[in-house]
């Protein structure tokens, strides 16, 4: 039995399914991408993730998009020179002008015949109009249970981020070096004030 839930929408609203803008980027990891330890630079991977997030968000919105927030960059395993990476991007959530794009990175080693999940990240992208102002994006049609789970997870992620930001701002305004010196007792540091 199919579950069909529709929110009230205006006749001029556009909705696109998650599958419409799902994007895959693949690239061979070359020696120029390596750091001094012989592994692929995290910055290279972040740049490629930003690229696939842009492509996915631009396709969904039909507009130029910019990255406004990167959340949950998790480097699970290193990526080696010679491996092929595949980045799978999907719009998990839409707001008015923003989209949360989830990205999963898989690395394939042809020589060893292995495949590993190396990275996961979430990019918040905002669609811009021709004047550079935020513009409304199409709504999202959730076609599968996994789409619904990701949408709900994105709502929770946003709630936690807003809560954390508020809490951090409160801590900054209440922080007193004199009153909080006891928190430094077990930390490794030196204070040299001149």
C-alpha positions in Angstrom: 0.0 0.0 0.0 1.5 3.3 -1.0 1.7 6.2 1.4 0.7 9.5 -0.3 0.8 12.7 1.7 0.4 16.1 0.1 0.8 19.4 1.7 -1.4 22.3 0.6 0.3 24.0 -2.2 -0.4 26.9 -4.5 -1.2 26.2 -8.1 2.1 27.9 -9.2 4.3 25.9 -6.9 6.7 23.5 -8.6 7.8 20.2 -7.0 10.5 17.9 -8.2 11.3 14.4 -7.1 14.6 13.7 -5.2 15.6 11.5 -8.1 15.4 14.4 -10.6 18.5 16.1 -9.3 20.5 13.2 -7.9 24.1 13.6 -9.2 27.1 11.4 -9.3 30.6 12.8 -9.9 33.6 10.4 -10.4 37.2 11.3 -10.6 40.5 9.4 -10.6 42.8 10.4 -7.7 46.1 11.5 -9.2 49.5 12.1 -7.5 49.0 15.9 -7.7 46.1 15.5 -5.2 48.3 13.8 -2.6 49.5 15.3 0.7 53.0 14.7 2.2 51.7 11.4 3.7 50.7 10.1 0.2 47.0 10.3 0.9 44.5 12.6 -1.0 44.3 16.0 0.6 41.0 16.6 2.5 40.8 19.9 0.8 40.7 18.3 -2.6 37.9 16.1 -1.5 36.0 19.1 0.0 36.4 20.9 -3.3 35.0 18.0 -5.2 32.1 17.6 -2.7 31.3 21.3 -3.2 31.3 20.8 -6.9 28.8 17.9 -6.8 26.7 19.7 -4.3 26.5 22.7 -6.6 25.5 20.5 -9.6 22.8 18.7 -7.6 21.4 21.9 -6.1 21.5 23.8 -9.4 19.7 21.0 -11.2 16.9 20.9 -8.5 16.5 24.7 -8.4 17.2 25.6 -12.0 19.4 28.4 -10.7 22.9 29.4 -9.7 23.6 28.2 -6.2 26.1 29.1 -3.5 27.4 27.1 -0.5 26.4 28.7 2.8 27.2 26.0 5.3 29.0 22.7 5.4 28.0 20.3 8.1 29.2 17.0 9.3 32.3 16.5 7.2 33.4 13.0 8.3 36.6 11.5 6.9 36.0 7.9 7.7 39.0 6.4 5.7 41.8 7.9 3.7 41.7 8.0 -0.1 44.7 6.7 -1.9 46.4 7.9 -5.1 45.1 5.7 -8.0 41.7 5.2 -6.5 38.5 6.2 -8.4 36.1 8.2 -6.2 32.4 8.3 -6.8 30.4 11.1 -5.1 26.7 10.6 -4.8 24.7 13.8 -4.1 21.0 14.1 -3.3 18.8 16.9 -2.2 17.6 15.7 1.2 15.6 18.8 2.2 14.4 22.1 0.8 13.5 25.4 2.6 12.4 28.5 0.8 15.6 29.3 -1.0 17.9 26.7 0.6 18.6 23.0 0.0 20.4 20.5 2.1 22.5 18.3 -0.1 23.8 15.0 1.3 26.9 13.6 -0.2 28.4 10.1 0.1 31.9 9.4 -1.2 33.0 5.9 -2.2 36.5 5.0 -3.3 37.3 2.1 -5.5 40.7 0.5 -5.7 41.0 -1.2 -9.1 44.2 -3.1 -8.3 42.9 -4.6 -5.0 39.3 -4.9 -6.2 38.0 -3.1 -3.1 35.3 -0.5 -2.5 35.1 1.6 0.7 32.9 4.4 2.0 35.4 7.2 2.8 33.4 10.4 3.4 30.0 11.8 4.2 29.0 15.4 4.3 26.0 17.8 4.2 26.1 21.0 2.2 23.5 23.8 2.6 23.1 25.5 -0.7 21.1 28.7 -1.5 19.7 29.4 -5.0 20.3 32.9 -6.4 18.4 34.8 -9.1 20.0 36.8 -11.8 20.4 39.8 -9.5 22.2 37.6 -6.9 19.3 37.5 -4.4 18.0 34.3 -2.8 15.2 32.9 -4.9 12.5 30.3 -4.2 13.4 26.7 -5.0 11.0 23.9 -6.1 9.5 21.7 -3.3 10.6 18.2 -2.9 8.7 15.0 -3.9 9.7 12.2 -1.5 9.3 9.0 -3.5 10.8 6.4 -1.1 10.9 5.7 2.6 14.6 6.6 2.5 13.8 10.0 1.1 11.4 10.6 4.0 14.0 9.5 6.5 16.6 11.8 5.1 14.1 14.7 5.0 13.2 14.1 8.7 16.9 13.8 9.6 17.6 17.1 7.9 14.9 18.8 10.0 16.5 17.4 13.1 20.0 18.4 11.9 18.7 21.9 11.4 17.2 22.0 14.9 20.4 20.8 16.5 22.5 23.3 14.5 20.2 26.2 15.5 20.3 25.0 19.2 24.0 24.6 19.2 24.6 28.1 17.6 22.3 29.7 20.2 24.0 27.9 23.0 27.5 28.8 21.7 26.5 32.5 21.5 25.2 32.4 25.0 28.5 30.8 26.2 30.5 33.5 24.5 28.6 36.3 26.2 28.8 34.7 29.6 32.4 33.6 29.5 34.7 35.1 32.1 38.4 34.2 32.0 38.7 34.8 35.8 35.7 32.7 36.7 36.5 29.9 34.3 40.2 29.4 34.9 39.5 26.1 36.9 38.4 24.6 33.6 42.0 24.8 32.3 43.5 22.7 35.1 43.8 19.4 33.1 44.5 21.0 29.7 47.9 21.1 27.9 48.8 24.8 27.4 51.0 27.7 28.5 49.9 31.2 29.0 52.4 33.9 28.1 51.0 37.3 28.3 53.3 40.2 27.6 
